[in-house]
């Protein structure tokens, strides 16, 4: 059961990066054929639509691109690729205006008619553009409308299995896909592939990401030979809901609450951030606030369910109801009134700063393969500032779309290696063909507990060494998992395929975390408590080397700003 499709540009992922890339490629050259692939529903899946807070951009006369850049690099522990960070802040004002004037987003306005910008943690100015606390839904709805208007085709409920290489292995020439509903394989031949699947640290037991994410793009790129970077840098958001036994466990209460003046209290009623960042308090960066909550909980000062409390009641119920409608509604679903009482929260895995190495136009080391958004690395360094995520997706999605539309004009359309297609299908089918085997859902739970306990917010060498060994055992067990029930919308089969990619990414995260013997940004080693610029002001890189993993370091280029 299979189909075959030929296109000029194949885009895997339909969040902010994927849809901006598709629109810009189409607008640049409507004659090029663009095909979108969504693991869920177009405009209804992925993490961009879940963005509550907003979009960082220097618009005010009192702000500047330079200040935004310095906040981004300092927040990233100087591990950022400064060319990429500068591209983000320099392009953001133009892209925000495009989102309003061409794409149709209606951002909140200030009384004087200008775009309203609110405070976010880690920012030296109020620079976060938003639509209440439902910014992502507005952006994704308007992007989807434009995709429909342009007639750009999309394969929905379809996942990527493998990137396909040319017969000589020199370039990426397409991808093998799987229709989740029918179980049918689809081979797509293309001149260029753009990865925009959104990564997502769903390998942790508490995560704020869209549930269909599984680090698919990163895993596929690694298997194809792409270079990865900074995989140890996993961001934990400090305020995920604590809802034991619910799918809402880990769902975010966004940065804007702390920007507006929220207070955090431990289980003893102490405003504990005084101990960790007395100057910025709750407006400190995500890595510091997450680590502070973790330390309080581990020291026995957490709540009964292993969390802390966030409190915005002092801001007034009317203010909270008006400005944080989405979050209040989310809390009401679990029995809390955010406007009138404290809500239990805890750190939750949120974002991968690491990923595929790119340049400012999305090129990877593999000819024909490009990446944008959370699949890529370098923009945020060791820690992403809240509000810089959707900015990255739209800025680099637009750049990559423009560039690839020009690049494919001189590119050839090669046939993929036939053996690779057969191999990708055989690897996927083995879970269906196995009469007995382990349950992929239970294995996924084991992985979540392992990563949370040994490769989480605070790490150490012995735990990381143990984690690598346990991940290797889990990979063997997962390869023998069974997913009976046939091809049609088999969720066990999809879980087994997700688990394969999550284990690949987990191994790379743990490897780099063991290799980086210092604490910087989101990466904290209890056995190496301090940052060490003399040894570790460098990026940790990885690539596949046969069945092994090759690692190396490269010094950070401090082109514009030095520590």
Helices and strands as residue ranges (DSSP letters): E 2-12, H 16-28, E 34-37, G 48-50, E 55-56, H 65-75, H 82-98, I 99-103, E 117-118, E 128-129, H 135-150, E 153-155, E 158-165, E 172-179, E 185-195, H 216-224, E 228-229, E 234-241, H 256-260, E 263-265, G 272-275, G 281-283, H 286-296, I 297-301, E 308-311, G 313-315, H 317-323, H 325-333, E 343-352, E 355-357, E 369-371, G 373-375, E 376-377, H 388-407, G 408-410, H 418-433, E 438-439, H 440-454, H 461-479, E 481-482, H 491-515, H 533-536, E 538-545, E 548-555
